[in-house]
Amino acid sequence: MSSFVDYNGNTALMYACDKKLSEVALAIIATGESNCGHANVGKMTPLMFACQYKFVDVALAIIATGEGNCSQVVGHGTTALMYACEAELADVALAIIATGDGNCKHAIDGVRTALIYACQSKLTEVALAIIATGEGNCSYVFYEKTA
């Protein structure tokens, strides 16, 4: 499958999400040629864009293709699961975990995990699902900077 990308590695699907065109994003995914697993130069994927902008239907459609690249890590360390938890998208987070490729054990700078994001967002069902994977890194300690 080929997909055109701009100089930053962004695809039409990424731009549709970034410009908040969820209907266009869904239409692109429906073509079967959206390259849902592509990562741009910043290592962002369409799934991460969809989570960031709280496009539940788009995120779930990307995951349903089986090409969501759920384990991808952005340059600064965030994963799609972390984006979903931060945006309080429980259904999306659970769908990512269900793929078995949610990268639950990943920690930003070795300290901030998806489990911490889930707990901060009060996503009980997601936190329990992360723990159930056995990769929740329950012993990690996260220190927030104080002024």
C-alpha positions as a printed NumPy array, in Angstrom:
array([[  0.   ,   0.   ,   0.   ],
       [  1.421,   3.358,  -0.897],
       [  0.494,   6.651,   0.615],
       [  1.592,  10.156,  -0.234],
       [  3.258,  12.072,   2.568],
       [  4.419,  15.672,   2.894],
       [  7.89 ,  16.8  ,   3.946],
       [  7.022,  16.126,   7.61 ],
       [  5.789,  12.651,   6.787],
       [  2.127,  13.519,   7.323],
       [ -0.576,  11.742,   5.356],
       [ -4.019,  12.96 ,   4.335],
       [ -5.473,  10.995,   7.262],
       [ -3.19 ,  12.8  ,   9.683],
       [ -4.193,  16.173,   8.264],
       [ -7.883,  15.254,   8.419],
       [ -7.468,  14.505,  12.142],
       [ -5.291,  17.555,  12.786],
       [ -7.825,  19.856,  11.106],
       [-10.684,  18.195,  13.013],
       [-12.325,  16.731,   9.901],
       [-13.554,  13.476,  11.437],
       [-15.983,  12.719,   8.593],
       [-13.146,  13.075,   6.072],
       [-10.872,  10.915,   8.232],
       [-13.483,   8.149,   8.339],
       [-13.923,   8.349,   4.558],
       [-10.152,   8.064,   4.059],
       [-10.015,   5.011,   6.341],
       [-12.923,   3.439,   4.428],
       [-10.886,   3.517,   1.202],
       [ -8.531,   0.9  ,   2.638],
       [ -5.603,   3.014,   1.471],
       [ -5.14 ,   5.271,   4.487],
       [ -1.858,   3.769,   5.708],
       [ -3.136,   3.836,   9.303],
       [  0.131,   2.572,  10.756],
       [  2.33 ,   5.268,   9.24 ],
       [  4.432,   7.405,  11.569],
       [  5.548,  10.907,  10.582],
       [  8.991,  12.382,  11.283],
       [  7.934,  13.103,  14.885],
       [  6.861,   9.44 ,  15.139],
       [  3.172,  10.403,  15.511],
       [  0.623,   8.033,  13.991],
       [ -2.932,   8.711,  12.795],
       [ -4.18 ,   6.893,  15.914],
       [ -2.282,   9.329,  18.122],
       [ -3.741,  12.289,  16.218],
       [ -7.254,  10.839,  16.606],
       [ -6.755,  10.342,  20.36 ],
       [ -5.273,  13.783,  20.819],
       [ -8.34 ,  15.384,  19.209],
       [-10.794,  13.038,  20.965],
       [-12.098,  11.449,  17.75 ],
       [-13.428,   8.235,  19.256],
       [-15.01 ,   6.941,  16.024],
       [-11.863,   7.661,  14.017],
       [ -9.583,   6.062,  16.598],
       [-11.766,   2.952,  16.793],
       [-11.902,   2.754,  12.973],
       [ -8.098,   2.946,  12.803],
       [ -7.746,   0.196,  15.419],
       [-10.306,  -1.935,  13.56 ],
       [ -8.106,  -1.929,  10.448],
       [ -5.508,  -3.918,  12.369],
       [ -2.908,  -1.417,  11.187],
       [ -3.084,   1.122,  14.023],
       [  0.566,   0.731,  15.049],
       [ -0.628,   0.865,  18.668],
       [  2.822,   0.265,  20.173],
       [  4.458,   3.258,  18.444],
       [  6.292,   5.659,  20.754],
       [  6.539,   9.379,  19.906],
       [  9.954,  11.041,  20.15 ],
       [  9.171,  12.47 ,  23.6  ],
       [  7.934,   9.069,  24.813],
       [  4.136,   9.088,  24.62 ],
       [  2.16 ,   6.137,  23.223],
       [ -1.329,   5.983,  21.706],
       [ -2.574,   4.366,  24.933],
       [ -1.22 ,   7.296,  26.944],
       [ -2.871,   9.779,  24.566],
       [ -6.18 ,   7.887,  24.896],
       [ -5.964,   7.875,  28.694],
       [ -5.003,  11.543,  28.877],
       [ -7.985,  12.422,  26.66 ],
       [-10.242,  10.244,  28.858],
       [-11.168,   7.979,  25.923],
       [-11.868,   4.782,  27.859],
       [-13.356,   2.888,  24.893],
       [-10.322,   3.69 ,  22.751],
       [ -7.861,   2.805,  25.512],
       [ -9.613,  -0.534,  26.07 ],
       [ -9.563,  -1.238,  22.318],
       [ -5.833,  -0.487,  22.201],
       [ -5.193,  -2.823,  25.136],
       [ -7.326,  -5.523,  23.479],
       [ -5.012,  -5.534,  20.448],
       [ -2.284,  -6.944,  22.685],
       [ -0.005,  -4.31 ,  21.201],
       [ -0.725,  -1.394,  23.542],
       [  2.826,  -1.133,  24.872],
       [  1.439,  -1.017,  28.441],
       [  4.862,  -1.439,  30.018],
       [  6.382,   1.621,  28.323],
       [  7.34 ,   4.502,  30.61 ],
       [  8.241,   8.056,  29.577],
       [ 11.726,   8.764,  30.924],
       [ 11.394,   5.54 ,  32.872],
       [  8.77 ,   6.938,  35.248],
       [  5.41 ,   7.843,  33.701],
       [  3.333,   4.922,  32.466],
       [ -0.052,   4.36 ,  30.836],
       [ -1.28 ,   3.098,  34.202],
       [ -0.404,   6.453,  35.761],
       [ -2.232,   8.271,  32.937],
       [ -5.287,   6.016,  33.452],
       [ -5.317,   6.669,  37.181],
       [ -4.865,  10.422,  36.749],
       [ -7.863,  10.45 ,  34.395],
       [ -9.922,   8.282,  36.776],
       [-10.332,   5.535,  34.153],
       [-10.869,   2.622,  36.547],
       [-11.756,   0.035,  33.898],
       [ -8.719,   0.996,  31.821],
       [ -6.386,   0.898,  34.826],
       [ -7.661,  -2.564,  35.728],
       [ -7.224,  -3.742,  32.121],
       [ -3.635,  -2.461,  32.091],
       [ -2.915,  -4.248,  35.378],
       [ -4.464,  -7.442,  33.975],
       [ -1.94 ,  -7.439,  31.115],
       [  0.82 ,  -7.997,  33.667],
       [  2.692,  -5.087,  32.095],
       [  1.313,  -2.233,  34.19 ],
       [  4.571,  -1.393,  35.952],
       [  2.631,  -0.953,  39.192],
       [  5.769,  -0.168,  41.192],
       [  6.747,   2.907,  39.162],
       [  6.858,   6.162,  41.055],
       [  5.946,   9.413,  39.289],
       [  7.064,  12.72 ,  40.727],
       [  5.419,  15.875,  39.464],
       [  7.542,  18.981,  39.437],
       [  6.505,  21.539,  42.003],
       [  7.071,  25.269,  41.82 ]])
